[in-house]
């Protein structure tokens, strides 16, 4: 699928003459969207998610971790907040709370899916009541039909996308974003640390959801895209491996082929992975991948592209050499790429606009 407005900006996707990588890095501008200095009493903001709405507006969501920076199982007050931009990330709205339960209940790990057919934006997240059911994960979603200006009440989809035997398992929806296939199917990934990685989805624009009960291993936090030829591809974080694993399916998730990708080193950290649709009949889709490009440390945030469906990758454009962790990407209305990532040991969560030709102009 392709945003209709994206066709207006096809010239941005030309391969231009290259300046040096150092010059490009100097021109990258970081906008700090969320940090603890912005709100009294908040320990930190973590786990970024970014999406472009059907009208081109940007929505950035993140955990607001109040008493400490711990994850869902160890933090009794995590909210989900958003900021929006109507001009491709040049200016942003004030911070707004979308999910805010009473103390003792927490929501974490926001992720988005845009339904390009209806224009609805789905935000999915993980929930826990640390007072009444500590350790029990619930998986929920809210929906916006006005490009992120307002959201529905939360809907619990746990029983639709998990199994009763999993009730006590460590399970969660991957943060960041899901995708939509050419047929209109919505797809996303969830992790059950005891049982494997799974794909779930919806064929009725989010009214109901289903689980594809095929465990994928190895895999932790992952991103899924639908390739140009109809195959599904998942790019996975795998602990203690020092690199990414790639899973592909030719039968809509009934079976998977798995390989380690030695060209994508990784310190076991959630990454960004999106597909840029082709512009013309003679063009090809381009895959973009962002991560902390280091074997052991969460540093050196880099952006790579592939023009051959992930068989090979560019050497990468260095975005930030310092501390960098989770990242999320989207295609902006003007054809540039928006990148939202955790910077400097989670002290800042910054947005970066990157012209597309900067990324692809050196086909290394």
C-alpha positions in Angstrom: 0.0 0.0 0.0 1.0 3.6 -0.5 0.0 6.9 1.0 -1.8 8.8 -1.8 0.0 12.0 -0.8 3.4 10.3 -1.1 3.1 10.3 -4.9 3.3 14.1 -4.8 6.8 14.0 -3.5 8.4 11.4 -5.8 11.2 13.8 -6.8 12.6 13.6 -3.3 13.5 10.0 -3.9 16.0 10.7 -6.6 19.6 9.6 -6.1 21.5 12.9 -5.6 25.2 13.9 -5.5 26.6 13.1 -2.1 28.3 15.4 0.4 30.5 13.6 2.9 29.0 11.6 5.7 30.5 14.0 8.2 28.9 17.0 6.6 25.5 15.2 6.6 25.9 14.4 10.3 26.6 18.1 11.1 23.3 19.0 9.4 21.1 16.6 11.4 19.0 18.5 13.9 17.8 16.8 17.1 14.5 17.9 18.5 14.0 16.7 22.1 10.3 15.8 22.4 10.3 14.1 25.8 12.6 14.3 28.8 12.1 14.3 32.6 13.0 18.0 32.8 9.7 18.8 31.0 7.5 17.5 33.8 8.0 17.6 37.5 7.9 14.2 39.3 8.6 12.1 36.2 11.6 9.8 36.4 12.0 9.3 32.7 10.4 8.9 29.3 11.1 5.7 27.4 9.9 3.5 24.5 9.3 5.7 21.5 6.7 5.1 18.8 6.1 7.2 15.7 3.5 7.1 12.9 2.3 9.3 10.0 -1.5 9.7 10.0 -3.5 9.5 6.8 -3.6 13.3 6.5 0.2 13.5 6.9 0.3 14.6 10.6 2.8 12.9 12.8 2.0 11.3 16.1 4.8 10.5 18.6 4.0 8.4 21.7 6.1 7.3 24.6 6.0 5.8 28.2 5.8 8.4 30.9 7.5 6.5 33.8 6.7 8.4 37.0 8.3 6.9 40.1 11.2 5.2 38.4 12.5 4.1 35.0 11.6 0.5 35.5 9.6 -1.6 33.1 5.9 -2.6 33.4 6.4 -5.4 35.9 8.4 -3.2 38.3 6.6 0.2 37.9 3.2 1.0 39.3 2.7 4.3 37.5 3.5 4.4 33.8 1.3 6.5 31.5 1.4 6.9 27.7 1.7 10.4 26.4 1.8 11.9 22.8 2.8 14.9 20.9 1.6 15.7 17.3 3.1 17.7 14.4 1.2 19.1 11.4 4.3 20.3 9.5 6.5 17.2 9.1 8.1 17.5 12.5 9.2 21.1 12.4 6.9 22.1 15.2 5.1 19.9 17.8 2.0 20.2 20.0 2.2 20.3 23.8 2.4 16.9 25.6 -1.0 15.2 26.0 -1.9 12.1 28.1 -3.7 9.4 26.2 -3.5 6.5 28.8 -3.4 7.3 32.5 -4.6 4.7 34.9 -4.8 5.2 38.7 -1.6 4.6 40.6 -1.0 0.8 40.9 -2.0 0.3 37.3 0.5 0.9 34.4 0.5 1.0 30.6 3.6 0.6 28.6 5.2 0.0 25.2 3.1 2.0 22.8 2.9 1.0 19.1 1.0 2.2 16.1 -0.7 0.8 13.0 -2.2 3.0 10.4 -5.2 1.6 8.5 -4.8 3.3 5.1 -8.2 2.1 4.0 -10.2 3.8 6.8 -7.7 6.4 7.9 -7.9 5.1 11.5 -4.8 5.0 13.7 -4.5 2.2 16.3 -2.3 2.5 19.4 -1.6 -0.8 21.0 0.0 -1.2 24.5 0.6 -3.5 27.4 -1.2 -3.2 30.7 -0.7 -4.5 34.2 -2.5 -4.1 37.5 0.4 -4.3 40.0 -2.0 -4.3 43.0 -4.5 -7.0 42.0 -2.7 -9.1 39.4 1.0 -8.4 39.5 2.8 -10.3 36.7 -0.3 -10.8 34.6 -0.1 -9.0 31.2 -3.1 -7.6 29.5 -2.9 -6.4 25.9 -5.0 -3.4 24.9 -5.6 -0.9 22.1 -7.2 2.5 21.5 -8.2 4.0 18.1 -8.2 7.5 16.6 -10.4 8.5 13.6 -9.2 12.1 13.6 -5.4 11.6 13.0 -4.5 11.4 16.7 -6.4 14.4 18.0 -8.7 12.2 20.2 -8.8 8.5 21.1 -11.4 5.9 22.0 -11.7 4.2 25.4 -9.3 1.2 25.7 -10.3 -2.2 24.4 -8.8 -5.3 25.9 -7.8 -7.7 23.1 -5.8 -10.2 25.3 -8.2 -13.1 24.8 -8.2 -12.6 21.0 -4.5 -12.6 20.5 -3.2 -14.9 23.2 -4.2 -18.4 24.5 -5.7 -19.2 28.0 -2.6 -21.3 28.9 -0.5 -18.2 28.5 -2.2 -16.2 31.3 0.8 -16.3 33.7 3.5 -15.9 30.9 5.8 -13.0 30.3 4.1 -11.7 27.1 3.8 -8.3 25.4 3.1 -6.5 22.2 6.3 -5.2 20.6 6.6 -1.4 20.9 7.0 0.9 17.8 4.7 -0.1 15.0 2.9 -2.8 13.0 2.0 -2.7 9.3 -0.7 -3.3 6.8 -0.6 -5.6 3.8 -1.8 -4.8 0.2 -5.0 -6.8 1.0 -5.7 -4.5 3.9 -4.8 -6.9 6.7 -3.3 -5.3 9.8 -0.3 -7.1 11.2 1.8 -6.9 14.4 4.0 -9.0 16.6 3.9 -10.1 20.2 6.5 -11.8 22.3 5.9 -14.7 24.7 9.3 -15.2 26.3 8.4 -18.8 27.3 6.9 -19.8 23.9 8.3 -17.7 21.1 7.5 -14.7 18.9 4.0 -14.6 17.3 2.2 -12.6 14.7 -1.3 -11.3 15.2 -3.6 -9.3 13.0 -7.1 -8.1 11.9 -9.0 -8.6 8.7 -11.9 -6.2 9.6 -10.1 -2.9 10.3 -9.5 -3.6 14.0 -13.0 -4.6 14.9 -11.6 -8.1 15.9 -8.2 -9.5 16.1 -6.7 -13.0 15.6 -3.5 -14.9 16.6 -1.4 -16.8 14.1 -0.5 -19.7 16.3 3.0 -20.4 14.8 5.9 -19.8 17.2 8.9 -18.1 15.6 12.3 -18.6 17.2 14.6 -17.0 18.0 12.9 -13.7 18.5 12.3 -11.0 21.0 11.0 -7.5 20.2 10.5 -7.5 16.4 9.1 -5.6 13.4 7.1 -7.0 10.5 6.7 -5.7 7.0 5.0 -7.0 3.9 7.4 -7.2 1.0 6.8 -6.2 -2.6 6.3 -9.8 -3.7 3.7 -10.5 -0.9 6.1 -12.3 1.5 6.1 -11.3 5.1 9.4 -10.4 6.8 10.2 -10.0 10.5 13.4 -8.4 11.8 14.1 -9.6 15.4 16.1 -8.7 18.4 17.8 -11.8 19.9 19.5 -11.7 23.2 23.3 -12.5 23.4 23.6 -13.0 19.7 25.2 -9.7 18.8 23.2 -9.5 15.6 19.6 -9.5 14.1 17.6 -12.5 13.0 15.4 -12.4 9.9 12.2 -14.5 9.5 10.3 -14.7 6.2 7.0 -16.4 5.3 5.6 -17.2 1.9 2.3 -18.6 3.3 1.0 -15.7 5.5 2.6 -16.8 8.7 1.8 -20.6 8.6 5.5 -21.3 8.3 8.7 -19.3 8.6 12.3 -19.5 7.2 14.9 -18.1 9.7 18.4 -16.8 9.2 20.9 -14.8 11.2 21.9 -11.6 9.4 25.6 -11.0 10.1 25.5 -7.6 8.4 23.1 -6.2 11.0 25.0 -6.2 14.3 22.9 -5.4 17.3 23.3 -5.2 21.2 19.8 -6.8 21.8 17.8 -3.6 21.4 14.5 -2.8 19.8 15.0 -1.3 16.3 13.1 0.4 13.5 12.1 -1.4 10.3 9.8 0.0 7.6 9.1 -0.4 3.9 9.2 2.6 1.5 6.8 1.9 -1.4 8.2 2.1 -5.0 7.5 5.3 -6.9 7.2 4.0 -10.4 6.9 0.8 -12.5 10.6 0.5 -12.9 11.4 1.2 -9.2 11.6 -1.2 -6.3 10.4 -1.0 -2.7 13.2 0.1 -0.3 13.6 -1.3 3.2 14.9 1.0 6.0 16.4 -0.3 9.2 17.5 1.8 12.2 19.3 0.5 15.3 22.1 0.8 17.8 24.8 -0.3 15.5 27.1 -2.1 17.9 27.6 -5.7 19.1 27.3 -5.1 22.8 26.5 -1.5 23.6 23.5 0.7 23.0 25.4 3.4 21.0 25.9 4.5 17.4 22.4 4.9 16.1 22.6 4.2 12.4 20.2 4.0 9.4 20.6 1.4 6.6 18.7 0.7 3.4 18.1 -2.4 1.2 17.1 -2.4 -2.4 16.9 -6.2 -2.7 14.3 -7.2 -0.1 16.7 -7.4 2.7 19.2 -9.7 1.0 21.9 -7.1 1.5 22.2 -3.8 3.3 24.1 -0.5 2.9 26.9 0.2 5.3 24.7 2.7 7.0 24.4 6.4 7.7 25.5 7.3 11.2 22.9 9.4 13.0 24.3 9.7 16.5 27.5 8.1 17.8 26.7 8.4 21.5 24.2 6.6 23.7 21.2 5.5 21.6 18.6 2.7 22.2 15.1 2.1 20.9 14.1 3.8 17.6 11.0 4.2 15.5 10.7 5.5 11.9 8.0 6.8 9.5 7.7 8.4 6.1 6.9 12.1 6.3 4.5 14.0 4.1 7.3 15.7 2.2 9.0 12.4 1.5 11.7 12.6 4.2 12.2 10.0 6.9 11.3 10.8 10.5 13.3 9.0 13.1 12.4 9.1 16.8 14.9 7.5 19.3 16.2 7.3 22.8 19.3 9.4 23.2 22.1 9.6 25.9 21.1 6.8 28.2 17.4 7.7 28.0 17.9 11.3 29.1 16.3 12.6 25.9 13.9 11.2 23.3 14.6 13.1 20.0 13.1 13.4 16.6 15.2 13.8 13.5 14.2 14.7 9.9 16.4 13.0 7.3 15.9 13.7 3.6 15.5 10.4 1.8 18.2 11.2 -0.7 20.8 11.6 2.1 20.2 7.9 3.0 20.3 6.4 -0.5 22.7 8.7 -2.4 25.7 6.5 -1.5 24.8 3.0 -2.6 27.6 1.4 -0.7 
